Amino acid sequence: MGQVFPDLTRVDLGEVEYEAATAAMRGWVAECQAGTAGDRLFLLSHPPVVTYGSRTSPADLPPAASGLPVVEVDRGGQATYHGPGQIVGYLVANVRERGPADVVRWMEQGLIAALDALGFPAVRRQTPPGGSSLVGVWTPDHRKIASIGMRIRGGVSSHGFSLNVDPDMTAFDQFVSCGLADPITSLRVLADERGEEPPKEPEVRDALAHALGAR
């Protein structure tokens, strides 16, 4: 996994307001484009917010009565939730020699490897015969546990993934996540079903960084 970005540096942040993080990310991208910073994986979390790309149907967004802030973003993908109990990973890296699909597949496989190391099997999903694969990571019984939405401009990637560790799962009842009817789950839900304690966030961060080759 890590050989795709052999010098990927891990940067741990705490909880960061979503719009503050996207403003900072523009600076991180500019540094990477200018060659003043190398490839970096930023691990962080956000206060509750629903973000959505330009192709999102208004019907998929949460109603005003939900109280969830809604922010339009410049990444791929549709509506998704960010909040406490979720780990967000932003990949800011030089991808000039790699296709967008290759980067997304690498990220999916890294998430699957991290979850496997934590004892939770996960898979990519295919649409019916003739369709293309869906983006993200699911449990074997087709519950989505991680979402991916990226942007690539000027040869540098930004945005990335979100992995549900122990978020407020009721937030996902307020909107259509990623334009799909698939149920959403978390490591807390999966662990509860097995009568186990879920892994702690630092352990999950370490597993993600290791699987993606971030030092």
Phi and psi in degrees as GROMACS dihedral restraints (atoms count N, CA, C in turn):
[ dihedral_restraints ]
;  ai    aj    ak    al  type     phi  dphi    fc
    3     4     5     6     1   -66.9    20    10
    4     5     6     7     1   -17.2    20    10
    6     7     8     9     1   -68.2    20    10
    7     8     9    10     1   -17.1    20    10
    9    10    11    12     1   -63.9    20    10
   10    11    12    13     1   -39.4    20    10
   12    13    14    15     1  -128.6    20    10
   13    14    15    16     1    82.0    20    10
   15    16    17    18     1   -65.0    20    10
   16    17    18    19     1   -20.1    20    10
   18    19    20    21     1  -114.8    20    10
   19    20    21    22     1    31.0    20    10
   21    22    23    24     1   -69.2    20    10
   22    23    24    25     1   127.0    20    10
   24    25    26    27     1  -103.9    20    10
   25    26    27    28     1   132.5    20    10
   27    28    29    30     1   -84.1    20    10
   28    29    30    31     1   133.2    20    10
   30    31    32    33     1  -127.4    20    10
   31    32    33    34     1   113.0    20    10
   33    34    35    36     1   -92.7    20    10
   34    35    36    37     1   126.1    20    10
   36    37    38    39     1  -120.5    20    10
   37    38    39    40     1   165.2    20    10
   39    40    41    42     1   -90.5    20    10
   40    41    42    43     1  -142.3    20    10
   42    43    44    45     1   -82.3    20    10
   43    44    45    46     1   127.4    20    10
   45    46    47    48     1  -128.3    20    10
   46    47    48    49     1   132.0    20    10
   48    49    50    51     1   -53.2    20    10
   49    50    51    52     1   139.2    20    10
   51    52    53    54     1   -57.8    20    10
   52    53    54    55     1   -48.3    20    10
   54    55    56    57     1   -68.9    20    10
   55    56    57    58     1   -30.0    20    10
   57    58    59    60     1   -67.6    20    10
   58    59    60    61     1   -37.5    20    10
   60    61    62    63     1   -67.4    20    10
   61    62    63    64     1   -41.7    20    10
   63    64    65    66     1   -67.9    20    10
   64    65    66    67     1   -34.3    20    10
   66    67    68    69     1   -65.0    20    10
   67    68    69    70     1   -43.4    20    10
   69    70    71    72     1   -64.5    20    10
   70    71    72    73     1   -36.9    20    10
   72    73    74    75     1   -63.6    20    10
   73    74    75    76     1   -34.3    20    10
   75    76    77    78     1   -60.0    20    10
   76    77    78    79     1   -37.3    20    10
   78    79    80    81     1   -69.4    20    10
   79    80    81    82     1   -40.5    20    10
   81    82    83    84     1   -62.4    20    10
   82    83    84    85     1   -40.2    20    10
   84    85    86    87     1   -64.0    20    10
   85    86    87    88     1   -44.4    20    10
   87    88    89    90     1   -60.5    20    10
   88    89    90    91     1   -39.6    20    10
   90    91    92    93     1   -63.8    20    10
   91    92    93    94     1   -41.8    20    10
   93    94    95    96     1   -67.4    20    10
   94    95    96    97     1   -41.0    20    10
   96    97    98    99     1   -63.5    20    10
   97    98    99   100     1   -36.4    20    10
   99   100   101   102     1   -80.9    20    10
  100   101   102   103     1   -10.3    20    10
  102   103   104   105     1    80.5    20    10
  103   104   105   106     1    12.9    20    10
  105   106   107   108     1   -89.8    20    10
  106   107   108   109     1    -6.8    20    10
  108   109   110   111     1  -144.3    20    10
  109   110   111   112     1   148.4    20    10
  111   112   113   114     1   -87.8    20    10
  112   113   114   115     1  -166.8    20    10
  114   115   116   117     1   -70.9    20    10
  115   116   117   118     1   133.2    20    10
  117   118   119   120     1  -136.2    20    10
  118   119   120   121     1   144.5    20    10
  120   121   122   123     1  -114.5    20    10
  121   122   123   124     1   113.0    20    10
  123   124   125   126     1   -94.9    20    10
  124   125   126   127     1   124.5    20    10
  126   127   128   129     1  -110.5    20    10
  127   128   129   130     1   125.4    20    10
  129   130   131   132     1  -158.7    20    10
  130   131   132   133     1  -175.3    20    10
  132   133   134   135     1  -140.3    20    10
  133   134   135   136     1   167.6    20    10
  135   136   137   138     1  -128.4    20    10
  136   137   138   139     1   153.9    20    10
  138   139   140   141     1   -63.4    20    10
  139   140   141   142     1   165.1    20    10
  141   142   143   144     1   -56.8    20    10
  142   143   144   145     1   130.2    20    10
  144   145   146   147     1  -164.2    20    10
  145   146   147   148     1   146.2    20    10
  147   148   149   150     1  -108.5    20    10
  148   149   150   151     1   125.6    20    10
  150   151   152   153     1  -113.7    20    10
  151   152   153   154     1   153.7    20    10
  153   154   155   156     1  -150.4    20    10
  154   155   156   157     1   148.0    20    10
  156   157   158   159     1   -88.3    20    10
  157   158   159   160     1   175.3    20    10
  159   160   161   162     1   -67.1    20    10
  160   161   162   163     1   -20.7    20    10
  162   163   164   165     1   -90.0    20    10
  163   164   165   166     1     4.9    20    10
  165   166   167   168     1   -74.5    20    10
  166   167   168   169     1   132.7    20    10
  168   169   170   171     1   -71.8    20    10
  169   170   171   172     1   135.4    20    10
  171   172   173   174     1   -55.6    20    10
  172   173   174   175     1   -29.0    20    10
  174   175   176   177     1   -67.4    20    10
  175   176   177   178     1   -17.7    20    10
  177   178   179   180     1   -84.7    20    10
  178   179   180   181     1   -12.4    20    10
  180   181   182   183     1   -84.2    20    10
  181   182   183   184     1   155.8    20    10
  183   184   185   186     1   -70.2    20    10
  184   185   186   187     1   149.1    20    10
  186   187   188   189     1   -69.8    20    10
  187   188   189   190     1   157.0    20    10
  189   190   191   192     1   -57.7    20    10
  190   191   192   193     1   -31.4    20    10
  192   193   194   195     1   -67.4    20    10
  193   194   195   196     1   -15.7    20    10
  195   196   197   198     1   -68.2    20    10
  196   197   198   199     1   -24.6    20    10
  198   199   200   201     1    79.5    20    10
  199   200   201   202     1     0.4    20    10
  201   202   203   204     1   -82.4    20    10
  202   203   204   205     1   126.9    20    10
  204   205   206   207     1   -62.7    20    10
  205   206   207   208     1   146.5    20    10
  207   208   209   210     1  -126.2    20    10
  208   209   210   211     1   128.8    20    10
  210   211   212   213     1  -132.5    20    10
  211   212   213   214     1   127.6    20    10
  213   214   215   216     1   -79.6    20    10
  214   215   216   217     1   139.6    20    10
  216   217   218   219     1  -129.5    20    10
  217   218   219   220     1   167.9    20    10
  219   220   221   222     1  -103.8    20    10
  220   221   222   223     1    31.6    20    10
  222   223   224   225     1  -107.8    20    10
  223   224   225   226     1   171.0    20    10
  225   226   227   228     1   -74.7    20    10
  226   227   228   229     1   170.0    20    10
  228   229   230   231     1    93.8    20    10
  229   230   231   232     1   174.3    20    10
  231   232   233   234     1  -111.8    20    10
  232   233   234   235     1  -144.4    20    10
  234   235   236   237     1   -75.6    20    10
  235   236   237   238     1   138.0    20    10
  237   238   239   240     1  -146.8    20    10
  238   239   240   241     1   159.4    20    10
  240   241   242   243     1  -104.6    20    10
  241   242   243   244     1   140.7    20    10
  243   244   245   246     1  -124.7    20    10
  244   245   246   247     1   142.8    20    10
  246   247   248   249     1  -172.8    20    10
  247   248   249   250     1   174.7    20    10
  249   250   251   252     1   -55.3    20    10
  250   251   252   253     1   145.8    20    10
  252   253   254   255     1    87.5    20    10
  253   254   255   256     1     4.4    20    10
  255   256   257   258     1  -123.3    20    10
  256   257   258   259     1   139.2    20    10
  258   259   260   261     1   -99.9    20    10
  259   260   261   262     1   126.0    20    10
  261   262   263   264     1  -106.2    20    10
  262   263   264   265     1   135.5    20    10
  264   265   266   267     1  -122.2    20    10
  265   266   267   268     1   118.5    20    10
  267   268   269   270     1  -104.2    20    10
  268   269   270   271     1   120.1    20    10
  270   271   272   273     1   -96.8    20    10
  271   272   273   274     1   112.9    20    10
  273   274   275   276     1  -113.6    20    10
  274   275   276   277     1   100.5    20    10
  276   277   278   279     1  -149.9    20    10
  277   278   279   280     1   155.3    20    10
  279   280   281   282     1   -75.4    20    10
  280   281   282   283     1   116.1    20    10
  282   283   284   285     1  -120.7    20    10
  283   284   285   286     1    22.8    20    10
  285   286   287   288     1   -59.0    20    10
  286   287   288   289     1   -30.2    20    10
  288   289   290   291     1   -99.3    20    10
  289   290   291   292     1    13.6    20    10
  291   292   293   294     1  -133.6    20    10
  292   293   294   295     1   139.6    20    10
  294   295   296   297     1   -75.8    20    10
  295   296   297   298     1   152.9    20    10
  297   298   299   300     1   -54.2    20    10
  298   299   300   301     1   -41.2    20    10
  300   301   302   303     1   -63.9    20    10
  301   302   303   304     1   -35.6    20    10
  303   304   305   306     1   -64.2    20    10
  304   305   306   307     1   -40.3    20    10
  306   307   308   309     1   -66.3    20    10
  307   308   309   310     1   -42.9    20    10
  309   310   311   312     1   -64.4    20    10
  310   311   312   313     1   -44.4    20    10
  312   313   314   315     1   -62.4    20    10
  313   314   315   316     1   -40.8    20    10
  315   316   317   318     1   -59.7    20    10
  316   317   318   319     1   -42.7    20    10
  318   319   320   321     1   -66.6    20    10
  319   320   321   322     1   -43.1    20    10
  321   322   323   324     1   -59.0    20    10
  322   323   324   325     1   -47.2    20    10
  324   325   326   327     1   -65.4    20    10
  325   326   327   328     1   -34.2    20    10
  327   328   329   330     1   -65.6    20    10
  328   329   330   331     1   -42.4    20    10
  330   331   332   333     1   -63.1    20    10
  331   332   333   334     1   -43.0    20    10
  333   334   335   336     1   -62.0    20    10
  334   335   336   337     1   -42.4    20    10
  336   337   338   339     1   -64.4    20    10
  337   338   339   340     1   -40.4    20    10
  339   340   341   342     1   -64.3    20    10
  340   341   342   343     1   -44.8    20    10
  342   343   344   345     1   -64.5    20    10
  343   344   345   346     1   -39.8    20    10
  345   346   347   348     1   -61.6    20    10
  346   347   348   349     1   -40.8    20    10
  348   349   350   351     1   -64.3    20    10
  349   350   351   352     1   -27.5    20    10
  351   352   353   354     1   -86.7    20    10
  352   353   354   355     1    -4.1    20    10
  354   355   356   357     1    93.3    20    10
  355   356   357   358     1    19.0    20    10
  357   358   359   360     1  -123.6    20    10
  358   359   360   361     1   104.1    20    10
  360   361   362   363     1   -60.8    20    10
  361   362   363   364     1   143.7    20    10
  363   364   365   366     1  -149.1    20    10
  364   365   366   367     1   159.1    20    10
  366   367   368   369     1  -144.4    20    10
  367   368   369   370     1   162.1    20    10
  369   370   371   372     1   -84.7    20    10
  370   371   372   373     1   161.8    20    10
  372   373   374   375     1  -121.0    20    10
  373   374   375   376     1   146.3    20    10
  375   376   377   378     1  -108.9    20    10
  376   377   378   379     1   145.4    20    10
  378   379   380   381     1   -76.4    20    10
  379   380   381   382     1   174.6    20    10
  381   382   383   384     1   -55.0    20    10
  382   383   384   385     1   162.6    20    10
  384   385   386   387     1   -47.2    20    10
  385   386   387   388     1   133.3    20    10
  387   388   389   390     1    94.3    20    10
  388   389   390   391     1   -15.4    20    10
  390   391   392   393     1   -91.2    20    10
  391   392   393   394     1   169.1    20    10
  393   394   395   396     1   -91.1    20    10
  394   395   396   397     1   164.6    20    10
  396   397   398   399     1   -71.2    20    10
  397   398   399   400     1   149.6    20    10
  399   400   401   402     1   -78.9    20    10
  400   401   402   403     1   158.3    20    10
  402   403   404   405     1  -101.1    20    10
  403   404   405   406     1   129.5    20    10
  405   406   407   408     1   132.0    20    10
  406   407   408   409     1  -167.5    20    10
  408   409   410   411     1  -135.3    20    10
  409   410   411   412     1   137.4    20    10
  411   412   413   414     1  -126.3    20    10
  412   413   414   415     1   161.4    20    10
  414   415   416   417     1   -75.4    20    10
  415   416   417   418     1   163.6    20    10
  417   418   419   420     1   -59.4    20    10
  418   419   420   421     1   -23.8    20    10
  420   421   422   423     1   -95.9    20    10
  421   422   423   424     1    22.6    20    10
  423   424   425   426     1    70.7    20    10
  424   425   426   427     1    37.0    20    10
  426   427   428   429     1  -104.4    20    10
  427   428   429   430     1   131.3    20    10
  429   430   431   432     1   -80.8    20    10
  430   431   432   433     1   133.2    20    10
  432   433   434   435     1  -119.9    20    10
  433   434   435   436     1   -19.4    20    10
  435   436   437   438     1  -142.9    20    10
  436   437   438   439     1   138.4    20    10
  438   439   440   441     1  -113.6    20    10
  439   440   441   442     1   152.3    20    10
  441   442   443   444     1  -133.0    20    10
  442   443   444   445     1   132.4    20    10
  444   445   446   447     1  -150.3    20    10
  445   446   447   448     1   121.3    20    10
  447   448   449   450     1  -127.7    20    10
  448   449   450   451     1   165.1    20    10
  450   451   452   453     1  -133.7    20    10
  451   452   453   454     1   138.0    20    10
  453   454   455   456     1  -128.1    20    10
  454   455   456   457     1   119.0    20    10
  456   457   458   459     1  -139.9    20    10
  457   458   459   460     1   138.0    20    10
  459   460   461   462     1    59.1    20    10
  460   461   462   463     1    29.8    20    10
  462   463   464   465     1    78.7    20    10
  463   464   465   466     1     8.6    20    10
  465   466   467   468     1  -126.3    20    10
  466   467   468   469     1   134.6    20    10
  468   469   470   471     1   -86.4    20    10
  469   470   471   472     1   155.6    20    10
  471   472   473   474     1  -149.7    20    10
  472   473   474   475     1   176.5    20    10
  474   475   476   477     1    59.7    20    10
  475   476   477   478     1  -160.1    20    10
  477   478   479   480     1   164.7    20    10
  478   479   480   481     1  -117.0    20    10
  480   481   482   483     1  -128.6    20    10
  481   482   483   484     1   163.6    20    10
  483   484   485   486     1  -134.9    20    10
  484   485   486   487     1   133.4    20    10
  486   487   488   489     1  -119.8    20    10
  487   488   489   490     1   126.9    20    10
  489   490   491   492     1   -81.6    20    10
  490   491   492   493     1   110.2    20    10
  492   493   494   495     1   -95.1    20    10
  493   494   495   496     1   -63.2    20    10
  495   496   497   498     1  -151.4    20    10
  496   497   498   499     1    57.8    20    10
  498   499   500   501     1   -83.1    20    10
  499   500   501   502     1   174.5    20    10
  501   502   503   504     1   -73.0    20    10
  502   503   504   505     1   103.5    20    10
  504   505   506   507     1   -70.5    20    10
  505   506   507   508     1   -18.1    20    10
  507   508   509   510     1   -67.6    20    10
  508   509   510   511     1   -20.9    20    10
  510   511   512   513     1   -60.7    20    10
  511   512   513   514     1   -32.8    20    10
  513   514   515   516     1   -72.7    20    10
  514   515   516   517     1   -11.6    20    10
  516   517   518   519     1   -79.3    20    10
  517   518   519   520     1   -10.3    20    10
  519   520   521   522     1   -92.5    20    10
  520   521   522   523     1    -8.1    20    10
  522   523   524   525     1  -158.1    20    10
  523   524   525   526     1   174.8    20    10
  525   526   527   528     1   -97.5    20    10
  526   527   528   529     1   110.9    20    10
  528   529   530   531     1   -77.8    20    10
  529   530   531   532     1   123.8    20    10
  531   532   533   534     1    59.3    20    10
  532   533   534   535     1    21.2    20    10
  534   535   536   537     1    70.3    20    10
  535   536   537   538     1    15.3    20    10
  537   538   539   540     1  -118.4    20    10
  538   539   540   541     1   154.0    20    10
  540   541   542   543     1   -90.4    20    10
  541   542   543   544     1     2.5    20    10
  543   544   545   546     1   -61.0    20    10
  544   545   546   547     1   140.8    20    10
  546   547   548   549     1   -66.4    20    10
  547   548   549   550     1   152.0    20    10
  549   550   551   552     1  -106.9    20    10
  550   551   552   553     1   144.0    20    10
  552   553   554   555     1  -136.8    20    10
  553   554   555   556     1  -178.9    20    10
  555   556   557   558     1  -147.2    20    10
  556   557   558   559     1   167.4    20    10
  558   559   560   561     1   -63.2    20    10
  559   560   561   562     1   -34.1    20    10
  561   562   563   564     1   -61.6    20    10
  562   563   564   565     1   -47.1    20    10
  564   565   566   567     1   -62.5    20    10
  565   566   567   568     1   -46.4    20    10
  567   568   569   570     1   -63.6    20    10
  568   569   570   571     1   -40.9    20    10
  570   571   572   573     1   -66.9    20    10
  571   572   573   574     1   -41.1    20    10
  573   574   575   576     1   -59.5    20    10
  574   575   576   577     1   -39.2    20    10
  576   577   578   579     1   -63.7    20    10
  577   578   579   580     1   -25.9    20    10
  579   580   581   582     1   -97.6    20    10
  580   581   582   583     1     1.0    20    10
  582   583   584   585     1    70.4    20    10
  583   584   585   586     1    30.8    20    10
  585   586   587   588     1  -120.2    20    10
  586   587   588   589     1   164.4    20    10
  588   589   590   591     1   -82.5    20    10
  589   590   591   592     1   138.6    20    10
  591   592   593   594     1   -72.8    20    10
  592   593   594   595     1   156.6    20    10
  594   595   596   597     1   -64.5    20    10
  595   596   597   598     1   148.6    20    10
  597   598   599   600     1   -75.3    20    10
  598   599   600   601     1   155.7    20    10
  600   601   602   603     1   -56.7    20    10
  601   602   603   604     1   -43.3    20    10
  603   604   605   606     1   -58.8    20    10
  604   605   606   607     1   -37.2    20    10
  606   607   608   609     1   -65.3    20    10
  607   608   609   610     1   -40.1    20    10
  609   610   611   612     1   -67.9    20    10
  610   611   612   613     1   -41.5    20    10
  612   613   614   615     1   -59.3    20    10
  613   614   615   616     1   -43.4    20    10
  615   616   617   618     1   -62.9    20    10
  616   617   618   619     1   -41.4    20    10
  618   619   620   621     1   -64.3    20    10
  619   620   621   622     1   -40.7    20    10
  621   622   623   624     1   -64.7    20    10
  622   623   624   625     1   -47.7    20    10
  624   625   626   627     1   -61.1    20    10
  625   626   627   628     1   -43.1    20    10
  627   628   629   630     1   -63.0    20    10
  628   629   630   631     1   -46.2    20    10
  630   631   632   633     1   -66.5    20    10
  631   632   633   634     1   -31.6    20    10
  633   634   635   636     1   -91.5    20    10
  634   635   636   637     1     0.0    20    10
  636   637   638   639     1    74.7    20    10
  637   638   639   640     1    27.2    20    10
  639   640   641   642     1   -91.6    20    10
  640   641   642   643     1   126.2    20    10
